[in-house]
Amino acid sequence: MRPLTGRELRRLEPALGPEVPAACRCPTTRRDNRRLLAALAAAAERAGVVVSDRGVARVLDDGARVTGVRLADGVTVAADAVVVAAGAHSSSLHPVLDGLVRPVKARSCG
């Protein structure tokens, strides 16, 4: 693991703004994150989070707050909080996300 200054970081990823002052480069972690993902899912489930790999078609709201999601198979799941983790496709799940997330072709960091 190696620390990066903000300048070094923006050279690798120009879309980052000055609000990101530093980071750490961990070249081995991007190759296989299965153990990290498994640990994250286990910790989330212990905290009462429901983890599902069923496709989401839409994030639902009542005009003021998120109320849940509609799954691709039409089932509606109520929720007090929703984590949108659809990467470049996140903006297709709710109009408020439109334009906030866009696909960017990844470049190798070396």
N, C-alpha and C positions, 0 to 999 in steps of 0.2 A: 504494500500500500504506500502511496506517495502523495503528499499534499500538493495541491495546485493553487496558485494565486488566481485572482479574478481574471487577470490578463491572460494567463495560460489557459484558463477555462474557456474564455471567449474566443481564443484562437481555435480551440477544438470545436466549440459550439457557438457560432456567432449570434444565434438568436437569443442567447441569455443576456439579460440586462445587468446593470450595475448593482441591483439589489441582491445579487448572488456574489458575495465577496470572495469565497473560496470553496474548495471541495477537496475530496480525496479521490485519487485514481486507484482503482482496484482491478487491475487487468485480468486476474484469474476469476473473479466472481461473475463476470458476464458470460463466461463459457458454459457454466452449468449452475443455474440457480434453483434447481429442484429441491435441494435440502432447505434453502432459505424459504421457498414458497411453502413447503410442507410445515416448517416450524411456524410460519406466519398463520397458516390456516388452522393449525392446532391451537395456537394462542387465541385466535379470534373465536374459535368454537368454545374454548374454555370460558371466554368472556360473554358467551351468549349470542354471538353473531351466527347467523345462518349463512353458510357458504354454499352456493349453488352454481353449477356450470350450465344451467338451462339458459338459453338465449333470451335476452331482454329486447323487446320491441320498442318500449317507450317508458320514460320516467313520468309518473303522474303527479299532479299537484292540484291544489284547490284554489289557486290564484294567489296564495300567500306563502304556501310552504309545500314541500314535497310530501306526498301521501303514500307513495309506493311505486310499484312498477307493473307494467303489463308484459307478461312473458310472450315469447314468440308463438306459443301454442294457444294464446288468448286468455290464459289464467291471470287473474289480478292478484298481486301480493301486496298487502298493506304494510307500511313501514314508517317509523318515525324518522329514520335517516336512511339515505341511499348513498353508496359509494359508487360513482361512475368510473369504471376502470376499463373502458373500451378503446383506449388508445386513440388513434386517429379517427375512429368511428364514433367517438363520444358525442360530437356535435349533432349527430343524427337522432339522438335519443330524447332531446328536449330543445325547444326553440331558444331558451336562454343561453344554451351552450354554443349556438351557431356563431361561427367566426372566432370562438375562443380557442379552439383546438383545430389544428390543421396537420395533414400528413407532411412529413419532411423526410426525404431520403436520407437514411443513415449513412454516415461516413465512418470509416475505420479510425479509431483513435491511436492506432499503432500498436 
